[in-house]
Amino acid sequence: MALTVGVIGGGQLARMMVPPAIGLGLEIEVLAENEGSSARIAATEVGDYHDADVVLAFAKGKDVITFDHEHVPQPVLKALVDAGVSVHPSPAALFVAQDKLVMRERLSAIGLPVPDWARLSAPADLQAFLDEHGGRCVVKTARGGYDGKGVRVVSDAAAVDDWFAQLSDDPAGIGAALLAEELVDFRRELAQSVARRPSGDVVAWPVVESIQRDGVCAEVIAPAPASAGRISDMAEEIARTVARELDVTGVLAVELFETTDDRVLINELAMRPHNTGHWSIDGSTTSQFEQHLRAVLDLPLGDTGTHDEWSVMVNVLGGPATGTIADRLPRAMADEPGAKIHDYGKDPRPGRKVGHVTTTGDDLDDVVYRARAAAEHFLD
Ligand code: ADP
């Protein structure tokens, strides 16, 4: 009988798990937030993932429950485990991904390299951190941030008074304290994805460079140029250690800073397929979405080799000012027949990730040019 995967969350990550599920003969069902979700093309139920009864009913008959995001509350995850449902990644692993302060504490305890950080309960704590770090630092909300929302560079202890006013124990809020970090002097941002099975095997894709604009990933180059050797070894070792120490199952993406003094520091963890791994759909023997399904089902993991020397992914943010990606497809297809265009089926809105384009080849300049040219079709 076909194995059945249940995915909680109906975003583009759930949507992109569908094609490999079809290929592998898996049944896949999604618990989406609303009718018009990106993943609506899979057999989709609509329901509130905060409600344990809804999630338990959805999990019935599934061989595994996995996720499109890390926001399912711990009591709901525990209810699943108590009911005997196989949940990957586990609640304990997700707990670390759900709160940036918990993440910093755990990574520091393991001895992994992270930026200098401190827990802030009041503006006086921020003043003390600023005094120690040359008068400038980064402040982050522990919970609820994404795409740079919840991240501010500050030089004044009063700059996050609005956040201090919102601190609470409510898991749906921004957290019980804020996180201060040194402002890292980085050369570039990298991301290392690995996948781990419950029985322990881990595979890694090449480390990639991610180019951010306004706190949002704009482009990814795989592999990161000039990363062979020391940088890629450090990135892979860090991600393998995180996966093992935190007992992560499925895909784990580790966002990294390559510093100007040649260190690699961890910025963030994502315990699911990640934007910086989208290139793998068209550029790797096993995409991160196929690998995630294999890993959470504890099936043998696939080869992470690449077809071409380079893959470049460009995000389509916001989408066309008039019409949809679908309206622009014929022109883009005609102009860039080698580009792989991915439309998430979402309504265009400023700043929203609505699709991406990937190109591959052996000449990086050409690959970058073609990816940008194809993405341009969807941006005006
Ligand atoms: P989000 O969870 O919203 O994606 P991140 O913590 O990943 O937020 O931060 C978003 C971006 O802000 C990062 O990709 C990086 O460009 C910048 N940033 C985050 N932390 C630091 C830091 N300590 N020093 C310098 N830049 C940072």
Boltz pocket constraint, residues with backbone or C-beta under 6 A from the ligand:
constraints:
  - pocket:
      binder: B
      contacts: [[A, 115], [A, 138], [A, 140], [A, 145], [A, 146], [A, 147], [A, 148], [A, 149], [A, 150], [A, 151], [A, 181], [A, 182], [A, 183], [A, 184], [A, 185], [A, 189], [A, 212], [A, 215], [A, 255], [A, 267], [A, 268]]
      max_distance: 6.0
